[in-house]
């Protein structure tokens, strides 16, 4: 598929949703691996809730602006109704506190207005009142259990919009201070506190648990613990930068806080983050009995895990600490490019706490750093991405999607197997079909291998593994009953070769055996959906046909482009959107045009790259400049990883499409001539770079000779800024043109599409937030200067001109 390999290479470096991590080199003699995410620059991988669990919850004092009542991850909108206490329900965010005969106060988080518990300003205010009334003033209370009344989880983090709605971020400092005083007030009761965790305990939820004396979690696959604030450009603000290192050690805590990754139950127990792992059914009873034991002395309070001799040297001696922090600093520099302030602030807070271990000054420093980060443009951009993800969860169509129980996938290659995998994992019955048993077997093996990895890493139970495999029915042309199986399919997704004839033939096969309501989705990345769905002998139900363009690898990449053609019914469109959402994808609906949205925006980038090479800009300088801009890889490396042949095909295809002068200004024969030489990129060990071993790559003499011929011997000393501006302006202008032409519906879709689709620098928030930050007027002026100097391929689109003239912003 065009650019699928490219998107994969980008994902492996930038998207967090796949929770992509880069292993650091061996640390000291034995190698204590400190795995730093390929950025706190990642946004989202695999899980669209990746951004939903960050930031500590704050309780607003009278002096601070109090945001409006929050809504469920919507960024505003529907107001919550006023709460009226009753004897059966005294509190809005908590069930009535239960006191056992042994004096255990059981406090259950429960926000009835949301599917999950989140920490908000309002909850923290109520928590103080609840604690004073029910627990602190009650001499009968000898211990406390904090748990959740929801099966969906403990606390999924803070309502980030409480924080983003505060205009003057400096007012968050007293907000957090008051929250800290509440936790200290809890501790002053001097009774043991137990956190009983089932499901997510993330961000402020985990920080709450860290103030407890004992932590118990379930072995449920939904249970995960983490401090993902870094993914929103923030840091843990409820004492997390101090309490976590004290509990699990500096290295383990830095790994958690700098990557924002989730910790599963077995790992949590091993590293000392929790004291006990139990079955979900036993959680509350075990927590209560443990609280009783802590109160009467039969159970000992949690203690930090004993360090090995090597870890004592690393963490507790000046030489070891020097080497450790040097390694941390180098890895943060490498993985963030200096573009994300949050990781540096986290390191600073931990170091400050180690130097000021007594007293509360370390917490003061933490909250001051939190407020500074909350005011940064990077945090604003990352929160904007989170907000956009939530806005995109609902499609504006008024039609109801059909109820999909069975999904059939045609083609068991890398794409088809990935689509089948995410469908089975989300509960769909799946038919996976290919032309023969050998091809089919490869797809089944791909899925099973992925599930084996999840199981071996504790991210999937054996029961879930068996359930997933049982949901997939393998079929081939050699299977006599395949037509009978397809009779009950509600949605068919084809992921076969890019051949219009083949795709229409498959539609003919499918329509002959599926029910009339069955929706047919094509995973094409280039062929117009209208051509695939054109009525004729092969196609009888064009209204049921829609494009669903996945990105590879499907289980990891969060974006899904949904492309209706002119005759697609609203019901079919709504169905594709609903299925994509259930598969865990962030769906963007785009117009049926060449390249759709993401690939269309990449076309001018390929052309401009060839232009810069023609002018004599060194290849390494091109790559380095765009990496510093915030892209996961530079354009030269991208082309090699895509495959020079694929990149050449994309550039040629879009040059002959409807982009006109916007695909001008370069010389794409740069790539086509390389293809003629057999230089296909990394897959052939020779592209722009020559590849040796696992990581080695150099520019060989043959390529240098070819480039001298291509450039006429020119060598350019162009500045990095100029390189960045030229490539970025081609990309950004095309995104704006897509908005102008209605290819995308709004700037939010455009931002999310390029951040999740190609790894556009998340700390810039996407192309439209980036233009807002730079200023549309100044950006248009920049492009006009390029147009005067280099040609009309840089002429800004009319929408940008209009915004510049009116001073309008995209967000």
N, C-alpha and C positions, 0 to 999 in steps of 0.2 A: 504494500500500500504506500502511496506517495507520502513521504515524510514521516511515516510511522516509526522508522528506525531513528530518525532525528529526534522525534519527541521522546522516544525511549532514552536516548543519550542525555537529553535535557532532564528527564525525570530522575535519572540516577545521580544527578548532581544537585538538583534544586528543589523539587517538590517535596514538601514534607508529608504530605499526605501519604506517601508511600513509606513514610518514616525512614527516608533514605539516610544512611549514616556512613561516614567515612572513618575507617579505623585509623587511629593514630599509630605512629611508629612505636617500637618497644620503648618503654619508659624505665630508665635505670637498668640495673643488671638483669632482673627477671622479666621486666616488661609488665608494668601495670597499665593495661590498655585504657586510655582515656578517650572514649569515642565521642567525637564532636560531630554534630549533625552537619551535613553539607550545608550548613547555614542554619542558624537561626534565620537564614534568608529563605528557608523553605516555607512554603505556604501550605500546602496541603495535601497529601497524598493520598492517598488511598481512602482515608476516612474523612468525609466532609464535615465531621464534627471536630476536626483537628483544632480549629480556632475557637471552639465554643467553650473551652474550659480554662481560660486564662485569667490572670489578675486576681489579686486578693479582693475580697469584698470589704467595703468600708461602711462605717456607720457615721452618718453625717451629723455634726454638731450644729447647734443653732446658728452659729456664725457662717457656716458653709452653705452654699446654694444646694437645696435639696431637689434632685431631679424628679420629674413626674414618675408616676407608677410605671414600672417596667412591664413589658409584655414578653411573651415567650420568644426569645431570640428573633425578634422582628425589627428591632431598631426603632420602635415606636408604633403607634397606631391605636389599637383597641385599649381603652382604659379599663383597669380592673375595678370592679365594683367595691364600694366601701365594705369593710369587714365589721360585722356586728357580733360581738362575743355572746356565747350562750353557755350554759353549764356544761353541755356536751362538747363544746368546742370553744375553749377560752382564748385560743391564740390562732392567728391567721396562718403562721408558718410552722407551727408545731402542734402535734397532737397533745391532748392533756397529759401532763406529767404523771407517770405511775410510780408509786412508792411501794416496793415489795416489803413483806414482813421483816426481811433482814436489813431493811434500810437502804436498798439500792434504788436510786432515782433513775427511771428510764425515760430519757428525753428523745423523742422521735421527730426528726425533721419531716415536714409534710406540707408542701405548698399545693393546695388542691387546684390552683389555677394553672399549673404547669405539669408537663409530663415528667420533668425531672426537677429535683431540688437545686436551686441556685442561690448563692449568697447575694443579697442586695442590701442597700442602705436600710430599707424598711425591715428586713429580717434581723439585721444587727441591732436595730433599736428595740425590736420586740424581744430579742434574745436577752438583752440586759434586764428588761422588766420581768421576763419569765424566770431568769436565774435568781433575781433578788426575792421574788415572791415565793417561788416553789422550792428552791434549793438552799440558797445561802442562809435564809432566815429560819430554816427548818432543822432543828437539832436532831431530828430522827434520821436525817440523811447521812449515811456513813460512806457511801460511794455513789458514783454516777456512771451510767452507760449512755453514750450518744450513739444513736442509730437512725435509720430511716424507715418510715412507714411505707415507702415506695419500693416496689420490686425493681424499678428502673435504675436505682443507684443510691449511693450515700449523698454526696453533693458533687454536682458536675462542674463546679467552678462558680465564678462570679458572673453577675449580669454586667457584662462589660459596658453596656450603655449607661449604667449608673456613673461610670467613670468618665466616659467620653462626653456625657452631657454637662459636666462641670467645665465651664469656660476657663476659669482661672485655676489652673492645675495646682498652683501653690496652696490652694485651700484644701487640697487632699492631705497635706501634712497633718493638720490637727484632726482631720477625719480619721486617719489611720492611727494617730496617737490615742484617740478615744477608744478605738477598737482594741488596741493593744492593752489599754487599761482594763478593758472588759476581760480579756484573757488572764491578765494578772489577778483580777478580782476572782475569777474562777479558781485559780491556783491557791488563792489565799484562804479558801474554804478548808484547805488542808485535808481533803478526802481524795482517795484515788479515783481517777477518771479513766474510763475505757471507751475507745472508739471501736464500734462494731460495724464493719464495712462490707457491704455487698454491692457490686456494681462499681461505677466510677467514683473515685475520691480524688478529685483533680483541683489544681489551683488552690483557691482558698479553702476548699473542702479538705484537702490533705493537710494544709497548714493548721486547720482546726484540730485534726487528728494528732498532729505533732505536739500540740500543747497537752495532750492526754498522757497518762502514765503507762498505758498499755494499748496495743492496737491488735485487733483480730480482724482478719478478712476471710472471705469465702473463696473456695476454689472454682467459682463460676467463671466461665469464659468471658463474661462481661465485666468482671472485676479488674480494675486497673488503677494504679496510683501514679500520680505524676504532678510536676510543677511546670506546666507548659507556657508560663507567662512570656517567656522569651519569644514565642511565636507571634505575640502581639506587640513586640518591642518593649516589653515591660519586664519587671522582676517580681519575685514573690515579696509581698509587702506586709504580710502578717507575721513576720519573724522567720519566714522560711529559709532565708539565707543564713540564719544563725542556728535554728533548731535542727535543720536537716544535717548539716555537717557534724553537729555534736552527736547525732544518733547513728549515722551510717558511715562517717568518715568523710574526709575532704574529697578524695577521689570519686567515690560513689556519688556524693552530692553534686559535685561539679558536672559529672556525666549527666545526671538527671536535669539539672537546671540549665546547662548550656545547650542541651539538645531538645529539652522539652518532651522527651520520650516517655511513653507509658511503661510502668513496671508491672509485670504480671505476678500473681500470687506466689508461685514457687520462688521466683527471683527475689521478691520482696522479703520473704522469710529468710532466704539465704543471706541477704545483705543486711538483715536486721531492721528493715523498715517496718515489718510487722512481727509480732511475737508468736502468732498462732494462725494457722490456716485450717478452716473447718468447712463442712458442707453447708450450703445455704440454709437448709432446714434446721440446722443446729445453732446458727449464729447467735440468735438472741439469748437462748437458754445458756449457751456456753459463756456468752459475755456477762450475763447476770451472775452466774456461778463464779466466774473469774473476779468480778467486782466484789463479790462477797469475800472471796479468798484474799484479795488484796487488802480489804478492810480488816480481816481478822488475822492476817499474817501468814496464812497458809500458802499464799501465792506471792512471789516476789515481784516487785516493780521491774519494768523493763530497764535494761541497762544497755549502753552502747556495745555493739559487737566487739569482741576482743580482736585486736589487730595482730596480724602476723608480724614476725620480726622485720621483714622487708617493709611492710606498710608503716610500722613504727618509725623506721629510719626515714622513710619518705615524708611522712606527715608530721613527725614530732621532733625532727632535728633540723637545725639551720641549713646544713648542706643539702639534706633531702628536700626541704621545702623550697630552697633556691632552685634546685633542678626541676622540681615539680611545677612551680609557677612559671619558670622559663618555658617549659614544654607547653603548658596551658596557653600562655601568651602567643607562642608561635602558631599553635593550632587555631586559636581564635582569629589571629591575623589571616591565616591561610584560608580559613573557611568562610570568613565574612568579608574579606577584602577591605576591612575597615569601614564598611557601609552600615553596620548595625551597632548602635551604641549599647544596647541592652546586655550583650555578653560581657562587655568590658565592665559595666556597672555591677553585674553579678559577681565577677571576680573581685572587684574592689570591695564590695560589701563583705564577702567572706574573709578577705585579707584584713579588713578593718576589724571585724569581729574577733579574729584570732589575736589581734594586737590590743584589743579592749575587751577582754573576756568578762570582767566584772562590771556590774552596774548595767544601766539601760541605754548607755550612749550608743551602743552598736545598733539598737533598734531605731534610735533617732536617725542615725546615718542611713539606715535602710529606707525609712519612709521618705527622707529627703531625696534620696536617689530615685525612688519610685516616682515621686512627683515630677522630678526633672525629666524622666523618661516619658511620662504621660504627656508632657508638653512638646515632645519632639515630632518633627514631620514624619519620621520613620514609623513611630507608633501610630500616628494618625492614618498613615497609608495602610498599615497592616490591619488596623481596626476597620478601615474602609473596605478591605477585602472581605473580612469576616461579615460585615454588614451586608455587602453585596451578595455573598453566598446565601445568606438567609432570605434576602429579597428574591433570589432566583429559585427558591424551593417551590414556588407556586407559579403555574402558568396562567396567563390571563384568559385563556379560552373558557367560554361558558359551557362547553360541552363536557359531558361526563365520559371518562375513559371506560372502555369495556373492561370487564373483570377478567384479568389474565391469571390463569392457573398453570397453563402449560406453554412453555416457550420452546420453539424448535430452532436450532441453529444449523444452517447449511454451510459446511466447510469446517473441517476440524484442524486447520492450521493454527499458527500462533494466535491469530486474532479470534478465530472461531472458538478455540479451546478456552481462551480468556473470557469471552462473552458467556460461554456455557458455565464456566467456573463461578463468575460473580452472580449469575442467575440462580444457580443451585444453592449457593451460600445464602441467598436471600429468600429461600423457601419455594422457588418455582420448581415445578416438574420440568425437566429439560430433556429434549430429544436432540442428540448430537449426531448429525449425518454427514458422511462424506461418500466419495464415489466408490471406494473399496475398503476392505478391512484393514489393509496396511496403513493407509492414510488415517483412517479412523483411530487405529491403535496408537498412532503417534500423538493424536490429540488427547486421548484418554490418559496416556502416560504423562503428558504435560500437566494436566489437572491433578492427577494423583501425586505427582512429585511436589507440586506446590502445596497440596494439603499435607503431605508428609512433613514438609519443612515447618509448616505452621504447628502441626502436632508435636514435632520434636522440640520446638522452641516454646511450647506451653501456650501457644496462642489459639489452640483448638483442642477440645477434648476428643477422646477416642469415639465417644458417642456422636459428636458433631461430624467427625471425619466419616464415620459409617453412614450417618444420615445424608451427608452431601453426596457421597458416592452412590447411595441408593436412589437419589433423585435423578440421576443421569441415565438415560437409556441410549446406548450406542446403536447406531443404525448405519447401514450402507446400502448401495444399490443391490448388493448381494443378499440383503435381508428381505425375505419375501413379505414380511408383515409391515414394512416401513410405511406403506400407504395407510394401513389401518391405524397405526400410531398417529399419523398426521391428521386423521379425521377429527381429533379432539384438540388440535393446536389452536391457541388463541392469538399467538404472535409468532411469526417466522422472521428470523434475522439471517440474511445471507452474508457470508464473509468469504466469498470465493474470489478468483482472479479478476483483475480489472478488464473485463471483456463485456461490452454491451450485449453482444449476442448471447453469451453464456448467462448473463444475469436475467435476460428476458426469457430464455429457455427455462431457467429455474422457476421463474414466476409462473410460467405455463404449467409446469409440473405441480407446483404448490397449489395453484388455484383449482386444479382438477381434483384435489383430494381433501382440501381444507374447507371448513364451514364458511358461509358467506361473511360472517363478522370478522374473520381472521385478518389481522393487520400484517402487511408484508413490509419489513424494513430492510433497506439495503445499506451496507457498510462501506459503500464506495467513498473514495477520497477525491475523485476527479470527475467521474462521469455525471453529467447533469441528471438530476432525479427525474426531470420532465421527459428526458429521452428514455430512461428506463421504464417509466410509467406510461409512455405513449400508448393509447388504445390501439389494438390490432389483434391479429390472430393469437399472439402470445399473452396479451394482457386484457382481461375482461373486467377487472375490478380496480381501475386506476385510483379511485377515491381512497382505497385502503393502503396505498403505497406511500411510504415516507422514508426519508434518509435518516439513519442513525450512525453518525461518524464517530467511532471510538478511536482512542489513541492508545498506542502500544507502549508498554505492556498493559493490557486492559485491567488486570487486577490492581495495578498500582496507580495508573493515571486517572485523575479525578474528573477530567472534562469529557463531555459528550455533546457534540454538535447535532442538533435535530433540524432536519431540512425538509420542510413540506414543499411539494411542487404546487403549481397553480390549482390543481384539481384535488389535492389532498383534503379529506374531510376533517372537520374540527374534532370529530371523535377519534380518528386515527392519530391525529397530532397529540391530542390529550393522552391517548394510550401510550404513545412512545415516551412522552414526558413522564408519565406516572411510573412506567417500568424503569426508565433511566434513574429516576429518583430512588426507587426501591433498590436498584442495583448499587446505590451509593455514589452516583455520579452527580456532578453539578452540570445541569443541562442549560445550554444556550440555544435558542431557536434562531436560525439564520436563514437567509434567503438562498434560493437555488441559483447560484451563480458559480462560475469557474473558481475553484479553490475554496468555495464557501467563505469562511471568515479567517480562520487561523492560517491556512496555507496561502490564502490570497495576500495576507499581510507579509508573509515571508518572501513572496516573489520579488518585490522591489529590493529587499535586503540582499538577495542573491545577486541581482544585477549590480547594485552599488558596490558589493564586495568585488565583483569582477572589475569594476571601474577603478577602484582603489589599487587593486593589484596591477592594473594596466599603467597606472601612474607611478608605479614603483614603490609603493608602500610595502615594507617587508612583511612577510606572512606572520611572523611571531608578534610584530607590533600590532597588526590588525587584531589578532586574538587577544593580546594583553589589554588593549584599549577597551574592547567590549566587555571583557571580564571585569575590568575596573568600573565600567558603567553599571554593572550589576547582572549581566547575563551569565548563565551557568557555564557556557563555553563560548569561545570566539567563533566567528563565522567560518574560518578556515577549518578548524577542528570539526565544526558542525557538518560541513560538506563532506569531509572524510568519513565521519561516522554515519551520516545518512547513506553514503555511497555516492561517489561522484556521478555515476550513471543516473541515479535517482534525482539528484539535485539538478543535473543537466536537463533531465526530462521535465521536471517541474518548471524550471526557468523557461524552457522552450514552449511548454504548454501554455503558461500564463502570458508569454510574450505574444502568442498568437490568439489570445483570448480578447477580452474587452477592456483591458486596462490601458491600452493606448500608450501615450507618452510616459505614463508612470512606470512602464517597464523599459524605458529607454535610458540612454546614458552610459551603458556598460558594454561589455563584449563577452557574451556568454559562450563564445567559442572557446574561451578559457577552459571550460569543463568538457565540452563535446570533443575537443582534440585530445584531452586526457583520456577520455573513454576509448577513443580510437587506439591509444597506446596501451590499453589494458590497465590503466591506472584507475582502479575503481574505488580507492579509498582503503579504509582500515580492513575491510573484509578480504581484500586481495593483497594486503600487506604493503600496498603502494598507492598513495594518493598524492596530496601535497606533501605529506610526510611519508617517510619510510619507517615501517613498524618492525621492531625486533623485540622478541620476548613478550612479556606481559604488559610492560609499561613503556618500553623504550621507543622513542620516535625522534627522528632527525630529518632534516631536509637534505636529501642526497644530491650528488653532482648532476645527475640527469635532470632532476627537477630544476635545479639552479640554472642549468643550460636552457631548459625549456622556458623558464621565466625571463631570462635575458632576451630570448627571441621574442617572447610575447610582449614585453615592455619596451623593446627597442633599446635596452640598456639603461633605461631611466631608473633613478633611485630617488625616492622622496623622503624628506625629513619632516613630513607632516606631523603636527602635534597630535597627541592623544585626544585632546578636546575636539579638534577638527574632525578626526576619524569618528569619534562618538557622535558628534552632531550630524554628520552626513548620513551615517547608517541609521541612527535613531530617527532622524527626520523623515527618511523614506518609509520606515515602519509606522511611525506615528501618523503621518499624512494618509497612509492607506487605511489605517484604522478609522480616522476621521471621515475619509471618503466612504467607507463602509457604513458609517452612521448616516451620512448625508444621503446615501442611496437606499437606505432602509434595509441593508443587508443584516444589520443588527438593530435591535429595537431601541437601545439606550446606552449611555456611557458605562453603566454598571456592567452590562453584558460584555461590552468591549474590553473593559479592564480585566474582568475575571477570565474571559476567553484567552487573552494573551498571557496573563500570569500563569494560568493553569495549563495552557496549551503549548507555550514555547519557553516558559520560565522568565518572562519579562520581569525585570527587577522588582520583587515584591515590596522592597522598602520604598519604591517610588509609587506603588499603589496601582500600577497599570498605566497605559498610555494617556488616558484622559485625566487622571489625577496628576500625572507627571506634567501635562500641559498646564493644568491649573496652577501647579506649584511654580513652574517656570514663568508662567504668564502667557496666555495665548497671543497677545499682541507682540511680545518680544520673540515668541516662537515663529510667528508669521514673518516678522522682520528678518529673522535668521534665514528662513527658507527663501525669502525673496533675494537676499544677498547671494545665496547659493545659486538661485535660478539665473541671476544676472551673470554670475561668474562661470557656471557650469552647464546651464541648459534648463529647458522648461520641465524636465522630469522632476525638478524641485519646486515647481510652482505649487503653492498651497491650495488645497481644494476650497471650494466656495464656502463651505461651512466654517472653515477656520478663518477665512477672510471676514465673514459675517460676525463671528464671535469676537474677533479682534477689533472690528469697527464699533461694536456695541459694548465692549468690555464684559461680555457675558462669560460665565464660567460653566464648565460641564457638571460640576458637583456643587 
